[in-house]
Amino acid sequence: MFVSMQSVATIEQRFVDQLAVLYDANEARQLFFLLLEDRLRWSKRDYLLRKPMPLDAHDIEWLMDALSALKAAKPIQYVLGYAWFMDMKLTVDEAVLVPRPETEELVHFIISQHRNTGRQPLRIIDIGTGSGCIAIALKKAFPASVVHALDISSEALRVAKQNAGNQLADIRFVQADILEWELVFQPEQTFDIVVSNPPYITKGEQTGMHRNVLTYEPHSALFVEDSSPLLFYEHIAAFALEHLRPTGYLYFEINRKYGMEVSELLQKKGFEAVQCHTDIQGADRFVHAKRKRLGLL
């Protein structure tokens, strides 16, 4: 059969040609390799050595299906059904955002801040958990801790629960709208760490975003109205004032445009030690703050 005689190099070139509108040649080749790695368990060396060799017809059919999805701007993580985060292979689909490297930076920062505090077991809540990546990573870093993960989406929680099970991480999941936190949490429910990567891209910023984000990733986890870019920070900060233990910590991932505004918001609400941190690209990306001791708010 003709299709079975096509070489790895021939199929690769088809990826480069047909994905040119979305990706440059090097990116297309990397996507092709990721598919081969997943399908055939090839290493980079295998890939380079076997370029002249023919592929099996079933493998070609699978690759062509993947190419069709990529041409429609589907993210490679959704095509594969997983993404890597903190050395964990996490299930992802269109119900959750694809975990980003910036969020890994946030988790590394939290771990570095609390590794030697001597306050275990920590009580942690991840607000807007999505795939569960933050909550699961923190549970694995602090195994004795009690970790809660909240999301409004039942479909996101389905994915997060699957990931927690796969990673053997005992997470307490909560389906709720953090904008209505007063109706959900009892006064005695307190935490040492509140962390959130909330929706923070304004709808006006959609112009210029990659099609794979706009077409496939859940908009409810990405966007806020232009008129209220700090909506979730306001509500989560209010929650943290009520439910952080004295000297507990609040951590946010933020829109790079609003580092000063989020920092000022927290200062006005009475948090102390408010700091904005840049990511590896030099952009404002994280804000962390400490709740004052009782009686000092």
Secondary structure, DSSP 8 states (H G I E B T S, - for coil): -GGGG-BHHHHHHHHHHHTTTTS-HHHHHHHHHHHHHHHH---HHHHHHTTTSB--HHHHHHHHHHHHHHHTT--HHHHHTEEEETTEEEE--TTS----HHHHHHHHHHHHHHTTS---S-EEEEES-TTSHHHHHHHHHSTTSEEEEEES-HHHHHHHHHHHHHTT--EEEEE--GGGGGGT--TT--EEEEEE----EEGGGGTT--HHHHHHS-GGGTEE-TT-TTHHHHHHHHHHHHHEEEEEEEEEE--GGGHHHHHHHHHHHT-EEEEEEE-TTS-EEEEEEE---TT--
